Amino acid sequence: MFGNADWFCEREGHQRIRAASWQGRLYRGVWLAAIVLPAILLFGQDKTPEALVWLTASGGLFAWDWHHIKKGLGQAKSTASRDDAEVLYIGEEEPPVRVATQHFSFFAKR
């Protein structure tokens, strides 16, 4: 939605991801400010129910966006980990061009 999976990478041996570029760090900082600052202002004005609703809604939106980033990392990892030795080429000597869609990875001969 807002974030790009290219801005992040997985930590070795962990399920967590970390920022791989300045765009990833900026993305996390903007989300943190967008979630926390309005909540602090609402708590300061004794509007606790509104602050809790804001924290729940904005935190849920961030979690949804973060989930899609992690899903994008998994798709990039699965297409990158495929070895070309697994593919049997018949006919032409030149290997086909790899074409990746959201759900499938194809090899197209041109």
ABEGO torsion letter per residue (X at the ends): XABBAAABBBBBGBABBBBABAAAAAAAAAAAAAAAAAAAAAAAAGBAAAAAAAAAAAAAAAAAAAAAAAAAAAAAAAAAABBAAABBBBEBABBBBBBBBAABBBBBBX
